[in-house]
Amino acid sequence: MAPLAFTTTLTSAGDALIALTGELDLSATPSLEEEIGRLASDDGVRRVVLDLRELEFMDSTGLRMVALASRSLSAAGRELVLVRSHDPIQRVFAITGMEDHLTFVDDPGSLRDGETAT
């Protein structure tokens, strides 16, 4: 499997879309945590969207990082939205009950400017 790689795209509406590929595990979380921290402190960002569709693997460290990212973004007045991944990754969120506490969408294009995800 490939190591984690990600690209961040900022929109004029204040969304930061982070597209992830590869593995979200212990070795990968520090760089993603740093990027999310940077976005949390950016006054131009109102929502961070983690696109998990191309993620190949996620372990408990990745799951913990998502939970902490949600908490830190919320504390900074920003929203975290996750784009659903394939079944093995989504199953991790379901088994742990985190699926009930996080916001998921099927497609980042379904988010409208100025609208809060549900």
C-alpha positions in Angstrom: 0.0 0.0 0.0 1.0 3.5 -0.6 2.1 6.0 2.1 -0.4 8.8 2.8 -0.4 11.7 0.4 -2.9 14.6 0.4 -3.7 17.8 -1.5 -5.5 20.7 -0.1 -7.8 22.9 -2.2 -9.3 26.1 -0.9 -12.6 27.4 -2.3 -13.8 31.0 -2.4 -16.6 29.9 0.0 -14.2 29.1 2.7 -14.0 25.3 2.3 -10.7 23.5 2.5 -11.0 20.1 0.7 -8.2 17.7 1.7 -8.1 14.7 -0.7 -6.4 11.7 0.9 -4.7 8.8 -0.8 -2.8 5.9 0.6 -2.7 4.9 4.3 -3.8 6.9 7.2 -1.8 5.3 10.0 0.8 6.1 12.8 3.5 7.2 10.3 1.1 9.5 8.4 -0.9 11.3 11.0 1.6 14.0 12.0 1.7 15.7 8.6 -2.1 15.6 8.3 -2.5 16.9 11.9 -0.2 19.8 11.0 -2.2 20.7 7.9 -5.5 20.6 9.8 -4.0 22.7 12.6 -2.9 25.3 10.0 -6.4 25.3 8.5 -8.1 25.6 11.9 -6.1 28.8 12.5 -6.8 30.3 9.1 -9.6 32.9 9.4 -10.5 32.3 5.7 -11.5 28.7 6.4 -15.0 27.9 7.7 -15.2 24.2 6.9 -12.6 21.4 6.4 -13.7 18.5 4.1 -11.7 15.3 4.4 -12.2 13.3 1.2 -11.7 9.7 2.1 -12.7 8.1 -1.2 -9.2 7.2 -2.3 -7.9 6.2 1.2 -6.7 2.6 1.0 -6.2 1.9 4.8 -6.9 3.5 8.1 -5.9 2.2 11.5 -6.9 3.3 15.0 -4.3 6.1 14.9 -6.1 7.5 11.9 -9.4 7.2 13.5 -8.1 9.0 16.6 -6.7 11.7 14.4 -10.1 12.3 12.8 -11.7 12.5 16.2 -9.2 15.0 17.5 -9.4 17.0 14.2 -13.2 17.2 14.7 -12.7 18.5 18.2 -10.0 21.0 17.4 -11.9 22.4 14.4 -15.1 22.7 16.4 -13.2 24.6 19.1 -11.9 26.9 16.4 -15.4 27.5 15.1 -15.0 25.4 12.0 -16.9 22.4 10.8 -15.4 19.0 9.8 -17.1 17.0 7.0 -16.0 13.6 5.8 -16.6 12.3 2.3 -17.5 8.6 2.7 -14.9 6.0 1.7 -15.3 2.4 0.6 -16.8 -0.2 2.9 -13.7 -1.3 4.9 -12.9 2.2 6.0 -16.5 3.2 6.6 -16.9 0.0 8.7 -14.2 1.4 11.1 -16.4 4.5 11.7 -19.5 2.3 12.1 -18.0 -0.2 14.5 -16.6 2.4 16.8 -19.8 4.5 16.8 -18.0 7.5 15.4 -20.3 7.5 12.4 -23.0 8.8 14.7 -20.9 11.7 15.8 -19.3 12.9 12.6 -20.8 14.5 9.5 -20.5 12.4 6.3 -21.5 13.2 2.7 -21.2 11.0 -0.4 -19.8 13.7 -2.6 -18.0 17.0 -1.7 -19.9 18.6 -4.6 -23.1 18.1 -2.6 -22.0 20.8 -0.1 -23.4 24.1 -1.0 -21.7 27.4 -0.3 -22.7 28.9 3.0 -24.7 25.8 4.0 -23.9 23.6 7.0 -23.6 19.9 6.3 -26.1 17.6 8.0 
